[in-house]
Amino acid sequence: SSSSDFCIECLPDFVADSGEQCTSACVLGQRPLGAFECVACVDLPGTFYDNTRNTSDISLWSVPRCVSCTPGSYANTDAPAIGQCYPCIPGQHASDVGSTACKPCEAGSFSEQLNA
């Protein structure tokens, strides 16, 4: 029989310490079911770390912990975005989901809103 017959996968976002216990949580990242390692959200540009997910709710186990930024916001590898992505400042915009930067408004146009 194989080792997979006797080994139990850790909860999502946890990894085993030396193959013994699933006590190491991914730091500001995720380990989806079926994956072997944690991936930091900061290493997935255009995503933020969702710090609200309840890992004890089995219905949420397939929901990613690293969530794509909504239009009007961004995240990149400079600093982890926690709870939400960084908003675009007035004069800039990000129209795509998962933006990694805000772009300046084109000549002859402007944005006075935060999160444009």
C-alpha positions as CSV (number, residue, x, y, z in Angstrom):
1,S,0.0,0.0,0.0
2,S,1.1,3.6,-0.6
3,S,1.8,6.3,1.9
4,S,-1.3,8.1,0.7
5,D,-3.4,5.3,2.1
6,F,-2.2,6.3,5.6
7,C,-1.6,10.1,5.3
8,I,-4.3,12.7,5.8
9,E,-4.2,16.0,4.0
10,C,-4.0,19.1,6.2
11,L,-6.8,21.7,6.3
12,P,-6.5,24.3,3.5
13,D,-3.8,27.0,4.3
14,F,-1.9,24.7,6.7
15,V,1.1,22.5,6.2
16,A,2.6,19.7,8.3
17,D,5.7,20.3,10.5
18,S,8.2,17.5,9.6
19,G,5.3,15.3,8.5
20,E,3.8,15.1,12.0
21,Q,1.2,17.7,12.7
22,C,-0.7,20.3,10.5
23,T,0.1,23.2,12.8
24,S,2.0,25.6,10.5
25,A,-0.4,28.1,8.9
26,C,0.5,29.7,5.7
27,V,1.7,33.3,6.4
28,L,-0.4,35.8,4.4
29,G,-0.9,33.1,1.8
30,Q,-2.7,30.0,0.8
31,R,-2.4,26.3,0.3
32,P,-5.4,25.0,-1.6
33,L,-6.5,21.5,-1.1
34,G,-4.3,19.2,-3.1
35,A,-1.3,21.5,-3.2
36,F,1.9,20.7,-1.3
37,E,3.2,24.2,-0.4
38,C,2.0,27.6,0.7
39,V,2.0,30.5,-1.8
40,A,2.2,34.0,-0.4
41,C,-0.5,36.3,-1.9
42,V,2.2,38.9,-2.5
43,D,3.8,36.5,-4.9
44,L,0.5,36.4,-6.9
45,P,0.4,40.0,-8.2
46,G,-3.1,41.5,-8.4
47,T,-4.4,39.7,-5.3
48,F,-5.0,40.5,-1.6
49,Y,-4.9,38.2,1.4
50,D,-8.5,37.6,2.6
51,N,-8.1,37.6,6.4
52,T,-11.9,37.0,7.0
53,R,-12.2,33.4,5.8
54,N,-13.2,30.9,8.5
55,T,-11.3,27.7,7.9
56,S,-13.6,25.7,10.1
57,D,-16.4,26.3,7.6
58,I,-16.0,23.3,5.2
59,S,-18.1,25.0,2.5
60,L,-15.3,27.7,2.1
61,W,-12.4,25.2,1.8
62,S,-12.3,25.6,-2.0
63,V,-12.5,29.4,-1.9
64,P,-9.0,31.0,-2.5
65,R,-7.4,32.9,0.3
66,C,-5.6,35.1,-2.3
67,V,-8.4,37.1,-3.9
68,S,-8.2,39.2,-7.1
69,C,-8.3,42.9,-6.8
70,T,-11.5,44.6,-8.0
71,P,-11.4,47.4,-10.6
72,G,-10.2,50.6,-9.0
73,S,-7.6,48.9,-6.8
74,Y,-4.3,47.1,-7.2
75,A,-1.7,44.9,-5.5
76,N,1.8,44.1,-6.5
77,T,4.9,42.4,-5.1
78,D,6.1,45.6,-3.2
79,A,4.0,45.0,-0.1
80,P,1.3,42.5,0.9
81,A,-2.3,43.7,0.6
82,I,-4.3,42.4,3.5
83,G,-8.1,42.5,3.7
84,Q,-8.4,44.5,0.4
85,C,-6.2,45.8,-2.4
86,Y,-4.8,49.3,-2.4
87,P,-7.1,52.0,-3.9
88,C,-6.2,54.0,-6.9
89,I,-5.7,57.7,-5.9
90,P,-7.5,60.5,-7.7
91,G,-6.1,61.1,-11.1
92,Q,-5.4,57.4,-11.6
93,H,-7.5,54.3,-12.5
94,A,-7.4,50.5,-12.8
95,S,-10.2,49.2,-14.9
96,D,-9.2,45.5,-14.8
97,V,-9.8,42.8,-12.2
98,G,-6.5,41.7,-10.7
99,S,-4.6,45.0,-11.5
100,T,-1.0,45.3,-10.4
101,A,-0.8,49.1,-10.8
102,C,-3.0,52.1,-11.3
103,K,-2.6,54.1,-14.5
104,P,-2.7,57.9,-14.9
105,C,-5.7,59.3,-16.5
106,E,-5.2,60.1,-20.2
107,A,-4.6,63.7,-21.3
108,G,-7.8,65.7,-21.3
109,S,-9.5,63.4,-18.6
110,F,-9.4,63.1,-14.9
111,S,-10.7,61.1,-12.0
112,E,-11.6,62.8,-8.7
113,Q,-12.6,59.5,-7.0
114,L,-10.7,57.2,-4.8
115,N,-10.9,53.6,-6.2
116,A,-11.6,54.7,-9.8
